[in-house]
Structure formats: C-alpha cells, structure tokens
Amino acid sequence: MWRNYKKKEKKKPLFEVEGVKVKKKPDLVNELDRIFSLFIRYRDTMPNGYFQCISCGKIKPFNKADCGHYINRQHMSTRFDEMNCNAQCSHCNRFMEGNIQDYRRRLVAKYGERNVLLLEAKKNVSKQFSDFQLEKLITHYKEEAKKLKEAKGL
C-alpha cells in the first residue's frame, strides 16, 4: 500500500511559476540601504570631491566616506531619515562606534538642538515599511543620487 503512495509536488507560488522575480522585503531594505547611503555621501560631498566627516571634522576624499547613522540602523523610524544620516569617515564610523559625542555636537550645530531632540525621540516610534514604500524610496533616492553625482561631477 505504501508503494502506491505518490509524492505530492511542491507547489510554487504563481510568480515563481511564471518566471516573474519578486523582491522580498530584506532584499528591498538592503537595496535601499545601498542607494540611500550613496545619496547621503553625494549630498555631503563638496564639488571638489572631498567631504568633511560629521564626527571628527577631517576633510577626506569621497572614497573614504561612509553613511554614518547618528541613531543606529536597527531603528527603522530613523534608518532612512536624512537628518539622522551624514557622511562620516570610515575610521569614525567603523572603529570609533560612530564617535557619537562629536557626531551629536556637530549635528546640533547643523540642525539645532530642538531638531536633534526630536530625532532622538523619533527612534522610539515603531515603523514598518511596506514593499511598495520601499520600492518608491529606492526609485526616489536613485534619481536624487544620479542628480547629485552629475551636479558635483563625481
């Protein structure tokens, strides 16, 4: 009797059967991270191809820039906030854990104490992006990054 048992075929979702590739949320978030990071670094780069680190204030070439987050990336409500993200040298971002005291001091000088306090409060807000929102943000920041790259000649 068990010999006559047929294995059930695993049904694939319709989009896989038809050959249409649908990006899943982690893929969209990773792509948005990459595009958004590029946008921030272009935004903060001077026309000569150099940027000033938000934490230490050193002026370095574009290829040494990271997209440094004041409030870390685990907080989705501020992860793609343009005020929360600034060009930061890789040394401060990776080896000094963001050099947060100096980062905050310069952030206050750039945006004002009130706005920084609002940003800090925003991190406690729960935020989830839909796939549609992520796709729209990707499209928006791709266009913005392209404009900045052309404008600054990078």
C-alpha positions, 0 to 999 in steps of 0.5 A: 500500500505504501508503494502506491503512495505518490509524492505530492509536488511542491507547489510554487507560488504563481510568480515563481511559476511564471518566471516573474522575480519578486523582491522580498522585503530584506532584499528591498531594505538592503537595496535601499540601504545601498542607494540611500547611503550613496545619496547621503555621501553625494549630498555631503560631498563638496564639488571638489570631491572631498567631504568633511566627516560629521564626527571628527571634522577631517576633510577626506576624499569621497572614497573614504566616506561612509553613511554614518547613522547618528541613531543606529540602523536597527531603528527603522523610524530613523534608518532612512531619515536624512537628518539622522544620516551624514557622511562620516569617515570610515575610521569614525564610523567603523572603529570609533562606534560612530564617535557619537559625542562629536557626531551629536555636537556637530549635528546640533550645530547643523540642525539645532538642538530642538531638531536633534531632540526630536530625532532622538525621540523619533527612534522610539516610534515603531515603523514598518515599511511596506514593499511598495514604500520601499520600492518608491524610496529606492526609485526616489533616492536613485534619481536624487543620487544620479542628480547629485553625482552629475551636479558635483561631477563625481 
